[in-house]
Amino acid sequence: MQIRQFQAQRMQAPRDFTPIENTPICVEIGAGKGKHALLFSGQQPQHTLYAIERTREKFLAMQKQHGLEPRDNLIPVHADALPWVVHALYPAQVEHFFILYPNPEPHNPAQRWLNMPFFEFLISRLQTGGTITLASNIPEYIEEAEQQLINVWNLPYQKEKIAQTSARTHFEIKYLERGELCQQLIMTKPEGYKTRFDAFAPLQGQTHGE
C-alpha cells in the first residue's frame, strides 16, 4: 500500500493547547478512563506519561480517578491525538507509545493506525530504541498491521499473545473474560531509522499551512 505524506504543517492546534518541555516522556493514545495510565505511572515512577483522550466523558472519568490516585508523573490530556502530537512533541522525544485496543475502523481501513500517513510522523517522535505497543482483540487487525510493518514501515517488532491475567484496560478485561484472543505488536525504532519529519519541530499552537 502506497502511503502519501502526512501534512503536519496544516494541523490546527487542539483547544486550550499547552506546550510541553523537550524531556523524555511516554504517551498513551486513546487512554480511555485511565486504567492503564494509572497502572503504568504507579509501576514506573521514573517515567512521565501523557495520557491522551479525545472523548470528554472518558477524559473526565480519568481525571477523577487521577484525583483519587494522584501521580506527579501522569498528565491526562483532553485532546485529539493527531493535532496534540504534532503541536506538542519533539523529534525523538518519546520513549514509549501505547495504543491499546484502538477503534478497529471496520468500514474505514485508511483510518487504522498503521495505514495512516500520520504513522510516519509518530515514528519520528520516537527515540532510537523506543517502542510502540499496539494491542487488539481482532486477529485481522493485528495481521494487517504486521503486514504494514513488514511492507511499508520496515520496523522490527515482536508479536505477543496477551496473558489471560492481564488487566491493563477495561476493554482488555472484558475481551479476556469472554475468552477472546488478545494480541499486541511491540515495534522498536532501530538505530539509523529515517523519516521525512526528523527535523520537524512541534508547532506549539501555531499553524504554518493553509
C-alpha positions in Angstrom: 0.0 0.0 0.0 1.5 3.4 -1.0 1.0 5.9 1.7 1.0 9.6 0.9 3.0 12.1 3.0 1.3 13.5 6.1 0.6 17.2 6.0 1.8 18.0 9.5 2.1 21.8 9.0 -1.6 22.1 8.4 -2.7 20.6 11.7 -4.8 23.0 13.8 -3.8 23.3 17.4 -6.0 21.5 20.0 -8.3 23.8 22.0 -6.6 25.2 25.2 -3.3 23.7 24.0 -0.3 23.9 26.4 3.2 23.3 25.1 5.4 20.8 26.9 9.2 20.6 27.6 11.6 18.6 25.5 12.3 15.9 28.0 11.9 12.1 27.6 8.3 11.0 28.1 5.8 8.2 27.4 2.5 8.8 25.6 -0.7 6.7 25.7 -3.1 7.5 22.8 -6.8 6.8 23.5 -6.2 6.4 27.2 -10.0 6.0 27.9 -10.8 6.2 31.6 -7.2 5.9 32.5 -6.9 2.4 33.9 -3.6 1.6 32.1 -2.3 5.2 32.6 -2.7 4.9 36.4 -1.3 1.4 36.4 1.8 2.3 34.4 2.5 5.6 36.2 2.2 3.8 39.5 4.6 1.0 38.5 7.0 3.2 36.6 7.6 6.3 38.8 10.7 7.2 36.8 8.7 7.7 33.6 6.4 10.6 32.8 3.2 9.5 31.0 1.0 11.8 28.9 -2.4 10.1 28.6 -4.4 11.5 25.7 -8.1 11.0 25.4 -10.5 12.7 22.9 -13.8 11.8 24.4 -14.9 14.2 27.1 -16.8 11.7 29.2 -13.9 9.3 29.4 -11.4 12.0 30.0 -13.4 13.3 32.9 -13.5 9.8 34.4 -9.7 9.6 34.0 -9.3 13.0 35.6 -11.5 12.0 38.5 -9.6 8.7 39.1 -6.3 10.6 38.9 -7.6 12.9 41.6 -8.3 9.8 43.8 -4.9 8.3 43.0 -2.6 11.3 42.5 0.6 10.8 40.4 3.1 13.5 39.7 4.3 11.6 36.6 0.9 11.3 35.0 -0.6 14.1 32.9 -4.1 13.5 31.5 -4.7 15.5 28.3 -8.2 16.1 26.7 -7.4 16.3 23.0 -7.5 14.5 19.7 -4.1 12.7 19.5 -3.1 13.8 16.0 -3.0 17.5 16.5 -1.7 17.1 20.0 1.2 15.0 18.8 2.1 17.5 16.0 1.9 20.6 18.3 3.4 19.1 21.5 6.0 16.5 20.7 9.7 17.0 19.7 11.6 14.7 17.3 12.9 11.6 19.1 11.4 12.6 22.4 9.2 9.7 23.2 10.4 6.5 25.0 7.2 4.5 24.6 3.9 5.0 22.8 0.9 2.9 23.9 -2.1 2.4 21.6 -4.2 -0.2 23.4 -7.4 -1.5 21.7 -8.0 1.3 19.3 -11.2 1.6 17.2 -10.7 -1.1 14.5 -12.4 1.1 12.0 -14.2 -1.8 10.2 -15.6 0.4 7.4 -12.6 2.8 7.1 -9.3 0.9 6.6 -7.4 4.2 5.9 -8.1 5.3 9.5 -6.3 2.3 11.0 -3.1 3.4 12.7 -0.5 1.7 10.5 -2.4 2.6 7.3 -2.3 6.3 8.1 0.3 8.8 6.7 0.4 10.1 10.3 2.2 6.9 11.5 5.4 8.1 9.8 5.2 11.3 12.0 4.5 9.2 15.1 7.7 7.2 14.4 9.7 10.5 14.0 8.7 11.4 17.6 10.1 8.1 19.0 13.6 7.8 20.4 16.1 5.3 18.8 15.3 2.1 20.7 11.9 3.4 21.7 8.8 1.3 21.3 5.2 1.5 20.1 2.8 -1.0 21.6 -0.4 -1.7 19.6 -2.9 -4.1 21.2 -6.1 -5.5 19.7 -8.6 -8.3 20.2 -9.2 -8.6 16.4 -6.8 -11.0 14.7 -7.3 -9.4 11.3 -6.3 -6.0 12.7 -3.1 -7.4 14.1 -2.4 -9.3 10.8 -2.9 -6.2 8.7 -0.7 -4.1 11.0 2.0 -6.8 10.8 2.0 -6.7 7.0 2.3 -2.9 7.1 5.3 -3.1 9.4 7.0 -5.5 7.0 6.0 -3.9 3.7 5.7 -0.2 4.5 7.4 0.8 7.7 10.3 -1.6 8.0 10.2 -1.6 11.7 11.4 -4.6 13.8 8.7 -5.9 16.1 7.6 -8.7 18.4 4.1 -10.2 18.3 2.8 -11.4 21.6 -0.3 -13.1 22.9 -1.6 -11.2 25.9 -1.8 -13.2 29.1 -5.2 -14.2 30.4 -4.4 -12.4 33.7 -3.6 -9.1 32.1 -5.9 -6.2 33.1 -4.5 -3.0 31.6 -7.7 -1.6 30.3 -11.5 -2.1 30.8 -11.7 -3.4 27.3 -8.8 -5.9 27.9 -10.5 -7.3 31.0 -13.8 -7.7 29.1 -12.3 -9.4 26.0 -10.2 -11.8 28.0 -13.1 -12.7 30.2 -15.0 -13.6 27.0 -12.1 -15.9 26.0 -11.1 -13.7 23.1 -7.6 -13.8 21.7 -5.8 -10.5 22.6 -2.5 -9.8 20.9 0.0 -7.0 20.8 2.7 -5.8 18.4 5.7 -4.2 20.1 7.6 -2.2 17.5 11.1 -0.8 18.0 12.7 2.1 16.3 16.2 0.9 15.1 19.4 2.9 15.0 19.6 5.0 11.8 15.9 4.8 11.0 14.9 7.9 9.0 11.6 9.7 8.4 10.7 12.8 6.5 9.8 14.5 9.8 13.1 14.0 11.7 13.8 17.8 11.8 10.1 18.9 12.2 9.8 21.0 15.3 6.5 20.9 17.3 4.1 23.6 16.1 3.3 24.7 19.7 0.0 26.2 18.9 1.0 27.8 15.6 -0.2 26.6 12.2 2.0 27.2 9.2 -0.2 25.8 6.5 -3.5 26.9 5.0 
